Amino acid sequence: MNNKVVWITGASTGIGKEIANAFSKAGYVVAVTARRKSRLVNIVSEIKFAGREAVAFVCNVASERSVHSTAKRIIEKYGKIDCLINNAGVTSFKSFLDTKVYDYDYVMDINLRGSFLCMKTVLKGMIKNRKGHIINILSVAANTVYDNSSIYSASKAGMLAMSNSVRNEVRKYNIKVTNILPGAVETAMWDAKTRQKYKNRMMAPEDIAHIVLQAFEQPKRVLVEDIIIRPVKGDI
Ligand SMILES: NC(=O)c1ccc[n+]([C@@H]2O[C@H](COP(=O)([O-])OP(=O)(O)OC[C@H]3O[C@@H](n4cnc5c(N)ncnc54)[C@H](OP(=O)(O)O)[C@@H]3O)[C@@H](O)[C@H]2O)c1
């Protein structure tokens, strides 16, 4: 397999789906994963209809077993994973006082622990190959204060710190770790009322996908470490 193999988590909708489309159009083999199988199957059908290669696997990033078996299946099929895009994520727009322990566990398990599991799973192979790229989709909430966002921000700030540490540890193996910090993007992450109200202020998922692809396509000697992307008129 000559083409680079790119694993995108949370690829059933929104930013992940557009990243999958952008990477596929650019000629890469994409492995799209998420929990909703029917959506993944549609994405792969469209890619294959266009004559390109893709595969879909159901993967819940909150489950260690699911993450391990997904990585194994991608490697069984294509022999390698060149790039992991840690995109799967959820939010909980609640005040800190209204946030329940359940909300904390749910957001942390998917955003922070899920990224931890996925990075751990691909890194062994990347170190063996002495190359690889991990792209973490964070948020401006990792370094900006917003109301009703404490747990989401904590999960993304945790990812930022973890990702920066991992980058330091693995750059000696020629492995790149990139952080993408988007502001508001019009996806299902926002409720219908907010999307309707701010749709002209928000970025499109394709905008983020285009920038992620550019970060991936830099020369071997170049590592894009962090990118902050905001709507031109600022935060909503
Ligand atoms: N939209 C924004 O304004 C914005 C801004 C900054 C950063 N982000 C980040 O961008 C990423 C993508 O979000 P989005 O805006 O595209 O929202 P979205 O359309 O709701 O997409 C979220 C994706 O994550 C997947 N997912 C959720 N829980 C999962 C789990 N346990 N295991 C595997 N996949 C899971 C969902 O698929 P299934 O439900 O099928 O599993 C879906 O594909 C997130 O990390 C988010 O924090 C979004």
The ligand as a Gaussian input file, in Angstrom:
#p B3LYP/6-31G(d) Opt

LIG

0 1
 N      -18.569000      22.711000      16.164000
 C      -17.754000      23.530000      16.802000
 O      -18.059000      24.718000      16.970000
 C      -16.408000      23.040000      17.283000
 C      -15.459000      24.004000      17.658000
 C      -14.237000      23.579000      18.124000
 C      -13.949000      22.244000      18.204000
 N      -14.880000      21.326000      17.850000
 C      -14.522000      19.921000      17.982000
 O      -14.643000      19.292000      16.725000
 C      -14.864000      17.889000      16.919000
 C      -15.998000      17.440000      16.023000
 O      -17.207000      18.064000      16.441000
 P      -18.326000      18.593000      15.423000
 O      -18.464000      20.030000      15.655000
 O      -18.061000      18.091000      14.065000
 O      -19.634000      17.932000      16.065000
 P      -20.516000      16.683000      15.617000
 O      -21.054000      16.896000      14.254000
 O      -21.461000      16.474000      16.739000
 O      -19.469000      15.498000      15.532000
 C      -19.018000      14.794000      16.649000
 C      -18.498000      13.469000      16.171000
 O      -17.962000      12.750000      17.287000
 C      -18.484000      11.439000      17.258000
 N      -18.530000      10.875000      18.589000
 C      -19.189000      11.326000      19.683000
 N      -19.012000      10.487000      20.709000
 C      -18.230000       9.468000      20.263000
 C      -17.696000       8.293000      20.847000
 N      -17.956000       7.956000      22.120000
 N      -16.919000       7.497000      20.091000
 C      -16.667000       7.810000      18.813000
 N      -17.142000       8.891000      18.182000
 C      -17.911000       9.721000      18.920000
 C      -19.861000      11.556000      16.616000
 O      -20.230000      10.333000      15.986000
 P      -21.206000       9.218000      16.593000
 O      -22.262000       9.948000      17.359000
 O      -21.707000       8.527000      15.369000
 O      -20.340000       8.354000      17.438000
 C      -19.592000      12.599000      15.556000
 O      -19.105000      12.000000      14.381000
 C      -15.125000      17.707000      18.412000
 O      -13.957000      17.219000      19.041000
 C      -15.415000      19.123000      18.893000
 O      -15.097000      19.297000      20.253000
 C      -16.105000      21.692000      17.380000

